[in-house]
Amino acid sequence: MKVAIFGAGTMGSGIAQVFAAKGHTALMYASSVPSAQRHKDKLAASLNKKVARGKMTQEAADDIMSRVLVEEFEAAADADLVIECVAENMATKKELLGRLDAICKEHQARALTKNEKPSVLAQLKKFKEIVAAIPKKVREKKQERDL
């Protein structure tokens, strides 16, 4: 499976690592290709620390990193799953979702890591399956605030 992850910070690079460790291709995106490459380099450094501490073999780290790719935006067009985990800036999210809607396949599934405003989601024409992939701790804190 090919997974495109938009947002390469702590959450995005962690998601890329998990998918790559399970044998999937993880395309990692940030605000630019050089920025995404810096995040990929940080992920490699983190895995190398695990190797140095004996928590992971070098082969396993190399295998994961071989599946984490930094590509141009258009490479996400044929991904099987698109995961959005960019910073909580509505203008940035709106622009990204619009660009994704323009290039992605109609049957592509999309996962959100934060709550999207319905007005933003209403603009999407091609995404039929939208999954809320909000971490449990975030959900629990939101539920506490809503009480």
Phi and psi in degrees as a GROMACS rama.xvg file:
@    title "Ramachandran Plot"
@    xaxis  label "Phi"
@    yaxis  label "Psi"
@TYPE xy
-106.801  121.686  LYS-2
-117.419  128.889  VAL-3
-104.641  122.626  ALA-4
-113.666  116.399  ILE-5
-101.185  112.985  PHE-6
116.363  109.607  GLY-7
-110.999  18.275  ALA-8
-71.9781  -153.877  GLY-9
-56.3669  -48.5533  THR-10
-69.3223  -47.5499  MET-11
-62.7507  -44.2069  GLY-12
-69.4671  -31.9215  SER-13
-66.1852  -41.1026  GLY-14
-63.6377  -43.2389  ILE-15
-60.2883  -42.661  ALA-16
-61.2057  -44.4579  GLN-17
-64.2739  -47.3492  VAL-18
-62.6013  -43.4758  PHE-19
-63.9336  -38.8976  ALA-20
-64.257  -27.1816  ALA-21
-90.3885  7.56648  LYS-22
94.9242  7.41032  GLY-23
-95.7936  156.473  HIS-24
-83.448  127.104  THR-25
-116.422  112.874  ALA-26
-89.9605  123.198  LEU-27
-108.759  127.205  MET-28
-122.844  145.021  TYR-29
-134.931  -162.235  ALA-30
-65.7771  -21.4624  SER-31
-153.822  164.14  SER-32
-61.9165  -45.2933  VAL-33
-60.0576  -37.6118  PRO-34
-64.9655  -44.7173  SER-35
-61.8492  -38.0421  ALA-36
-64.5049  -38.6497  GLN-37
-62.3601  -41.2412  ARG-38
-66.5012  -37.5849  HIS-39
-64.4676  -40.7497  LYS-40
-62.8711  -37.7683  ASP-41
-65.1275  -40.0562  LYS-42
-62.3734  -43.7782  LEU-43
-61.1507  -41.5402  ALA-44
-63.5902  -39.206  ALA-45
-63.8809  -43.1274  SER-46
-66.7491  -36.3522  LEU-47
-64.6368  -33.1739  ASN-48
-64.8557  -39.7463  LYS-49
-63.1124  -38.8467  LYS-50
-63.7122  -45.5093  VAL-51
-62.0727  -33.0785  ALA-52
-86.2732  -0.938098  ARG-53
79.1592  14.7442  GLY-54
-87.6207  -12.8497  LYS-55
-154.2  148.89  MET-56
-83.3009  156.964  THR-57
-62.6577  -36.3496  GLN-58
-61.1164  -42.5144  GLU-59
-65.0176  -42.8225  ALA-60
-62.9396  -44.7381  ALA-61
-63.7966  -38.6235  ASP-62
-62.9082  -45.4509  ASP-63
-60.8939  -49.8719  ILE-64
-65.6336  -26.4242  MET-65
-69.6346  -18.9083  SER-66
-99.8834  -10.0831  ARG-67
-93.1086  114.163  VAL-68
-116.608  145.865  LEU-69
-109.338  118.482  VAL-70
-129.593  170.634  GLU-71
-71.2673  156.788  GLU-72
-50.1789  -43.3269  PHE-73
-62.9029  -19.6632  GLU-74
-65.6831  -16.645  ALA-75
-75.604  -11.1238  ALA-76
-57.5316  -33.1759  ALA-77
-109.344  19.2027  ASP-78
-69.4402  150.495  ALA-79
-81.8976  -26.7335  ASP-80
-142.558  135.012  LEU-81
-115.834  125.854  VAL-82
-116.243  127.404  ILE-83
-107.072  121.637  GLU-84
-144.771  47.2132  CYS-85
-81.2977  170.03  VAL-86
-57.748  153.558  ALA-87
-75.5501  70.4638  GLU-88
-126.366  110.861  ASN-89
-60.4686  -37.3213  MET-90
-63.7038  -42.1253  ALA-91
-63.8421  -45.7723  THR-92
-61.4502  -44.9199  LYS-93
-61.0066  -44.4394  LYS-94
-63.2758  -46.6916  GLU-95
-61.0075  -47.9656  LEU-96
-62.4306  -37.5268  LEU-97
-64.1736  -44.1191  GLY-98
-64.2852  -40.9837  ARG-99
-65.531  -41.241  LEU-100
-60.6193  -32.052  ASP-101
-74.2678  -30.0678  ALA-102
-108.167  -18.3793  ILE-103
-84.8748  159.56  CYS-104
-70.9481  154.211  LYS-105
-66.2483  -32.6999  GLU-106
-92.9296  8.85848  HIS-107
-68.5055  138.885  GLN-108
-89.6101  149.913  ALA-109
-134.745  136.269  ARG-110
-116.374  139.131  ALA-111
-109.448  138.391  LEU-112
-100.625  -5.06234  THR-113
-135.225  174.094  LYS-114
-79.8655  127.74  ASN-115
-98.412  146.848  GLU-116
-73.4464  138.32  LYS-117
-54.7611  -33.054  PRO-118
-64.2081  -31.7456  SER-119
-74.1099  -45.4285  VAL-120
-65.2692  -31.4938  LEU-121
-63.4484  -23.1809  ALA-122
-74.05  -21.438  GLN-123
-74.2586  128.73  LEU-124
-103.224  -34.4201  LYS-125
-93.1997  -23.8833  LYS-126
-82.5762  107.468  PHE-127
-89.2482  -32.3553  LYS-128
-110.309  116.305  GLU-129
-123.643  122.36  ILE-130
-111.092  133.961  VAL-131
-86.2322  112.988  ALA-132
-110.549  58.2297  ALA-133
-90.7368  124.601  ILE-134
-54.3954  146.909  PRO-135
-54.5046  -44.4497  LYS-136
-62.4567  -38.1285  LYS-137
-66.0692  -43.649  VAL-138
-59.8555  -45.4778  ARG-139
-63.0774  -42.6742  GLU-140
-64.0331  -40.2482  LYS-141
-64.6572  -41.9793  LYS-142
-63.186  -40.04  GLN-143
-62.2775  -41.6062  GLU-144
-65.8228  -35.4907  ARG-145
-75.0546  -15.9545  ASP-146
